[in-house]
Amino acid sequence: MKTEGLHHVTAFAKNPKVNLAFYTEVLGLRLVKKTVNFDDPGTYHFYFGNETGDPGTILTFFPFQGSMKGTVGNGQAGRIDLAVPKGALTFWKRRLEGLGIAVRETELFQEKVLLFQDAEELQLSITEAGESGQSTWEAAGIPRHYAIIGMKGVTLNSHRPEATISFLEEQFGYRKKGEDGDCVRLESGGTIGNRLDVKINGQTRGTGGYGTIHHVAFRTNHKDQQEWKRLLNASGFSTSEVLDRQYFTSIYFREKGGILFEMATDGPGFLVDEDPAALGTALKLPDWLEQHRRQIEGVLPKWE
């Protein structure tokens, strides 16, 4: 069994208004779902992605107002790498710098990369990835032929890098593509969200808070999810039960390097409770929280 790559990445934020503005107005992603953290319904859960929120394009955030700044380190994913079409890097460098965002241009694995942070110091990068196609979502000031396609990958900071790499190769079917400095690059067979860079030099332990990543989710389907659970348990990993996340079902576990992983199904997707044109325009709640809508709306942060 293999995974095609990333389904989504979930991070912490602090200010919902700032978070929304950065990912929709600065980066031009679509807000495909506005809901709540099912485990803490007084907190928003935002999903950003391409036009329909396809797996591999999804960035999700828990904006906890009043939260403390986190520290990126071991036991976490560290940086989200975003993909754009060939020839788009110059546009993005000019756009980000024109908006007052500090950008560092560098080269990783013989590719030009733009390194920067979002408005709450989450580490991001942009790289060209022609094989990933082109976005069908066009935001103000960002032509489609320059628009972000989705994720290219994510950087993993492991307490035990060799164990993490072995797990990804032997359990998830990733292939080692090379080394550059303190990173080992692994790739899956997919064309989007298919890259993982594992840092091999030790860092201090990461701490949760805004500007850090909570977990990394990998793609599966309903048929294989139970088999993944069985295989992981048989390999000594403690997994959660299958949890209903409304737009996919999930199991969670920590790999041996301490990073929280999720196996999330591709379906049913974000169109299950909204029409394509209306995605992200209303607060959507699952059936088991709908009866508490008035109370939930009363405690959610207001900014509009």
Disulfide bonds with the S-S distance in Angstrom:
none
